[in-house]
Amino acid sequence: MTITIPSHDFHVIIVGAGATGLLIAQGLKQAGISATVFERYLEEEYEERSGKWTMALHWSLQHIEACLPPKIFEQLKSAETNPWEEQDPTEAGSIPVVNGRTGELLARVPMPHPKRIVRGKLRDLFRKDIDVQFGHILTDLQVNNEVVTATFNEGEKTVKGAVLIGTDGARSAVRDHLVDTKTGQLDKANAMILNAYPTFTKEQALFIRMADLVDIQKPETWVFQFTLSIWTDEAPPTSDEERRHLFRSYLSTYCEPYRSVAAWLADDIYISGESFHYWGNITPWDNYAGKVTLAGDAAHPMVPFRAQGLNNAMEDARLYVDAMKAVVLKNESLKCSIDVYDESAFKRGKADIELSNDQMFAYHHWDRVMNGPLMKGGT
């Protein structure tokens, strides 16, 4: 089946229905620019993969507001881990860094209006009133004259549009068409990541307190995220039992409430194990005279040790929407507009990939972090 967009219409093909692609879709819809979002996973699997992973949202709020309809932006608090909490203004401008063994406050990292966001909640909020085409795996991409042709599912469907943007994550299929295989290869971070999302009894939950609150009146429903990062080039243990043992052995040496968490974890709690990857060899990509480009993790996958990935992605979304508005509504050059966009995404991404790697190393090496800019009020 082939879908042909009428030549008089400027249509944007968005590959990837994560927060970045959905925010772009919202911004284009606000501007009256036609767009379609394609997602590789079937809807049921997409829902299951939404995840409880939490992220720091801070300096990019202005970019989100610029793209969302007011009625949806007003609901942003619903994506927070605790939608009922009113932040203390004396603490809302920084993130505390504590000594895990003693609980001593080491520093406060300046961070404007920080919010702890649940990934799945944010994605679902951005998806409101946006039609997503599920089960579409990009298998080919061609640019001929004024038309971009995306082929999905080995030819089951082809879609034609004026431009295409890849927002399909760190292992982007779109990026594979814009850089060669060697250049686009990701590097594995030298860290093992273990994640747990437990619930506890009412009394235990109130003791721990920080959580994704399902029901403020029922602490036993609160979902907590505990992430342990270990400096090693080894892969995480393959068995559930080994990951649980490793997780508990580390947490039991820390201060409260982590020591109690280690004791209270259910014997059958699932502990995920993974490794982060980043684009250490990031390079400008071929945008085919502005017709194809990247945003978010597809453009600059980085490790999450400075809380910059999501915020850069939100800025990408806003700048791409602005570029499309300039092209469609003001008749400005597509190539020039996207060249400017790409330069911003590349430069910001390259800088934050490098800084995030430096911070990752520091977080795992005591002398480095204690003598670094973090302890002097920087990031």
C-alpha positions in Angstrom: 0.0 0.0 0.0 1.3 3.4 -0.9 0.2 6.7 0.7 0.9 9.7 -1.5 0.7 13.2 0.1 -0.8 15.7 -2.4 2.0 17.9 -3.8 0.4 21.1 -2.7 0.5 19.9 1.0 3.7 20.1 3.0 3.6 16.9 5.1 6.1 15.9 7.8 6.9 12.2 8.4 7.8 11.7 12.1 9.5 8.3 12.8 9.3 7.5 16.5 6.5 8.1 19.0 8.6 8.9 22.0 8.3 12.2 23.9 10.4 14.0 21.2 8.4 12.9 18.2 5.1 13.5 20.0 6.1 17.0 21.1 7.1 17.8 17.5 3.7 16.5 16.3 2.0 18.7 18.9 3.9 21.8 17.8 3.2 21.2 14.1 -0.4 20.6 14.8 -0.6 23.9 16.7 0.9 25.6 13.6 -1.5 23.9 11.2 1.3 21.9 9.5 0.4 18.3 8.5 2.3 15.5 10.1 2.0 11.8 10.8 3.8 9.8 13.6 5.0 6.3 12.9 6.0 3.9 15.7 7.8 0.6 15.3 6.1 -1.2 18.1 2.5 -2.4 18.0 0.3 -0.4 20.4 0.1 -3.1 23.1 3.9 -3.5 23.2 4.3 0.3 23.0 2.1 0.6 26.1 4.0 -2.1 27.9 7.4 -0.4 27.1 6.3 3.0 28.4 8.4 2.4 31.5 8.6 3.7 35.0 12.0 5.3 34.4 12.1 8.8 35.8 13.9 11.8 34.3 14.9 15.3 35.3 13.0 18.0 33.5 14.3 21.6 34.1 15.6 24.2 31.6 13.5 22.9 28.7 10.1 23.8 30.2 9.9 26.9 27.9 10.3 24.7 24.8 7.6 22.3 25.9 5.2 25.2 26.6 6.0 26.6 23.1 4.8 23.3 21.4 1.9 22.2 23.5 -1.7 23.5 23.5 -2.3 25.4 26.7 -4.9 22.8 27.9 -2.2 20.0 27.7 0.7 22.0 29.1 -1.5 22.8 32.1 -1.5 19.0 32.8 2.3 18.7 32.8 2.2 18.2 36.6 0.3 14.9 36.1 3.5 13.5 34.6 5.5 14.1 37.7 6.3 11.4 40.2 4.2 13.2 42.8 1.6 15.3 41.1 0.2 16.4 44.5 3.4 17.9 45.8 3.9 21.6 45.9 7.7 22.3 45.8 9.4 24.2 48.5 10.6 27.4 46.7 13.8 27.3 48.9 14.7 23.9 47.5 13.2 24.0 44.0 16.2 25.5 42.3 18.7 22.8 43.0 19.3 19.0 43.3 21.0 17.7 46.4 24.0 15.4 46.2 24.6 13.3 49.3 27.2 10.9 50.6 25.6 7.5 50.1 27.4 6.0 53.1 26.7 8.8 55.6 23.8 10.8 54.3 25.8 14.0 54.5 24.7 16.7 52.1 27.8 17.3 49.9 26.4 19.9 47.5 23.4 21.4 45.8 23.6 21.4 42.0 21.8 24.5 40.6 18.9 23.4 38.4 16.1 25.8 37.4 12.6 24.5 38.3 13.5 20.8 38.5 10.7 18.3 38.0 11.0 14.5 38.4 9.1 13.1 35.4 7.9 9.6 34.8 8.9 8.7 31.2 5.7 6.8 30.4 3.4 9.5 31.9 5.2 12.2 29.9 4.9 10.3 26.7 1.2 9.6 27.3 0.5 13.3 28.0 2.2 14.4 24.8 0.2 11.7 22.8 -3.1 13.4 23.6 -5.0 14.2 20.4 -2.2 12.8 18.3 -2.8 9.9 15.9 0.1 7.4 16.0 0.5 4.7 13.4 1.7 1.7 15.3 3.6 -1.4 14.0 5.7 0.5 11.4 9.3 -0.5 11.3 11.3 1.7 9.0 13.2 -0.5 6.4 14.1 2.0 3.7 14.4 5.7 3.2 14.8 7.5 -0.2 15.0 11.2 -1.1 14.2 12.0 -4.8 13.7 15.5 -6.0 11.1 17.1 -3.6 9.8 13.9 -2.1 10.9 11.8 0.8 9.8 8.2 0.7 9.7 6.1 3.8 9.2 2.3 3.5 7.9 0.3 6.4 7.8 -3.4 7.2 9.9 -4.5 4.1 7.6 -2.8 1.6 4.2 -3.4 3.2 3.7 0.3 3.3 5.4 3.3 1.7 4.7 6.9 2.8 5.7 10.0 0.9 6.1 13.5 2.4 8.0 16.7 2.0 10.4 16.1 5.0 11.1 13.4 7.5 12.5 13.6 11.0 13.9 10.6 13.0 12.9 10.6 16.7 13.4 6.9 17.0 15.8 6.7 19.9 19.5 5.9 20.5 19.5 3.1 18.0 17.8 5.1 15.3 17.0 3.5 12.0 16.8 6.9 10.4 20.3 7.8 11.6 21.5 4.7 9.8 20.5 6.3 6.5 22.3 9.6 7.3 25.7 8.4 8.4 27.8 5.3 7.5 27.8 2.3 9.8 31.2 2.9 11.4 30.5 6.5 12.1 27.1 5.8 13.6 28.3 3.0 15.9 27.5 3.6 19.6 30.0 3.2 22.4 29.2 1.2 25.5 29.5 3.2 28.8 31.8 1.7 31.4 29.0 1.3 33.9 26.5 -1.5 34.9 23.0 -0.2 35.7 20.6 -2.1 38.0 17.1 -0.8 38.4 14.3 -1.7 40.8 10.7 -0.4 40.9 9.4 -1.8 44.2 6.3 -1.1 46.3 6.4 -1.4 50.1 4.0 -1.5 53.1 2.3 1.7 54.1 4.8 2.2 57.0 7.8 1.5 54.9 6.7 3.7 52.1 6.1 6.6 54.5 9.6 6.1 55.8 11.2 6.2 52.4 8.8 8.8 51.0 10.2 9.7 47.5 8.1 7.8 45.0 5.8 7.7 42.0 2.5 8.2 43.9 -0.3 6.2 42.4 -2.7 7.2 45.1 -1.7 9.8 47.7 -4.0 8.2 50.3 -2.5 4.7 49.8 1.3 4.6 50.4 1.3 0.9 49.7 0.6 1.7 46.0 3.5 4.1 45.6 6.1 2.9 43.1 9.7 3.7 43.9 12.7 3.8 41.6 16.1 2.8 42.8 19.0 2.9 40.4 22.4 1.5 41.1 25.4 2.4 38.9 28.5 0.3 39.2 31.8 1.2 37.4 32.7 -1.9 35.4 33.0 -3.1 31.9 31.3 -6.3 32.8 27.8 -7.1 31.6 25.0 -7.3 34.3 24.5 -10.7 35.7 22.2 -12.8 33.6 20.1 -14.4 36.4 17.4 -12.6 38.4 18.9 -14.0 41.6 22.4 -12.7 40.9 21.1 -9.2 40.1 19.1 -9.1 43.3 22.0 -10.3 45.4 24.4 -7.7 43.8 21.8 -4.9 44.2 21.1 -5.7 47.9 24.8 -6.1 48.7 25.5 -2.5 47.6 22.4 -0.9 49.1 23.0 -2.6 52.5 26.2 -0.6 52.9 24.5 2.8 52.3 22.8 5.2 54.7 19.0 5.2 55.4 16.6 4.8 53.7 18.7 2.7 51.3 19.9 0.3 54.0 16.2 -0.4 54.9 15.3 -0.7 51.2 17.8 -3.5 50.8 16.2 -5.4 53.7 12.6 -4.7 52.6 12.9 -5.7 49.0 10.7 -8.6 48.1 12.5 -11.9 47.4 10.9 -12.0 43.9 11.5 -8.3 43.0 12.6 -7.9 39.5 15.9 -6.1 39.1 16.7 -5.1 35.5 20.3 -5.0 34.3 21.5 -2.8 31.4 24.3 -0.8 30.0 24.1 2.7 28.6 25.4 3.6 25.2 26.4 7.0 23.7 27.5 8.4 20.3 31.1 9.1 21.1 31.9 9.6 17.4 29.1 12.0 16.8 29.4 13.8 13.5 27.2 16.1 11.4 24.8 14.0 9.4 23.6 14.3 5.8 20.3 16.1 5.9 19.6 15.8 2.2 19.2 19.5 1.7 17.0 19.8 4.8 14.6 17.0 3.9 15.7 14.5 6.6 17.1 15.1 10.0 17.2 13.8 13.6 16.1 14.9 17.1 16.5 13.7 20.6 18.3 10.5 21.4 18.4 9.7 17.6 20.6 12.8 17.2 22.8 12.7 20.3 22.4 9.6 22.6 24.2 10.3 25.8 24.6 8.8 29.3 22.2 10.3 31.9 24.6 11.5 34.5 23.9 15.3 34.0 20.2 15.1 33.3 20.6 16.7 29.9 19.2 14.2 27.5 15.5 14.9 27.9 16.0 18.6 28.0 18.1 18.7 24.9 15.4 16.6 23.2 12.7 19.1 24.1 14.8 21.9 22.7 15.3 20.0 19.5 11.6 19.5 19.2 10.9 23.2 19.6 13.6 24.3 17.2 12.5 21.8 14.6 8.9 23.1 14.8 10.2 26.6 14.5 12.2 25.7 11.4 9.1 24.0 9.8 7.0 27.1 10.6 9.6 29.3 8.9 9.6 27.1 5.8 5.9 26.5 5.5 4.4 29.8 6.8 7.1 32.2 5.8 8.5 30.5 2.7 12.0 30.5 4.0 14.7 28.1 2.6 14.3 24.5 3.8 18.0 23.8 3.5 19.0 26.9 5.3 16.4 26.4 8.1 17.4 22.8 8.7 21.1 23.5 8.5 20.7 26.0 11.3 18.7 23.5 13.3 21.2 20.7 12.7 24.1 22.9 13.8 22.3 23.6 17.1 21.4 19.9 17.7 24.9 18.7 16.8 26.8 21.3 18.9 24.6 20.9 22.0 24.6 17.2 21.6 28.4 16.8 21.2 29.1 19.1 24.2 26.7 17.3 26.5 27.8 13.8 25.4 31.4 14.7 26.4 30.3 16.5 29.6 28.0 13.6 30.6 30.8 11.1 30.1 33.1 13.2 32.3 30.4 13.4 35.0 29.8 9.7 34.8 33.5 9.0 35.5 33.5 11.5 38.3 30.4 10.0 40.0 32.2 6.6 40.1 35.6 8.0 41.4 35.5 9.7 44.8 38.6 11.9 44.5 37.5 13.2 41.1 34.0 14.2 42.2 35.1 15.7 45.5 37.7 17.9 43.6 35.5 18.7 40.6 33.2 21.5 39.7 30.2 19.7 41.2 31.4 20.4 44.7 32.0 24.0 43.8 28.5 24.7 42.7 28.8 23.6 39.0 27.5 20.7 37.1 
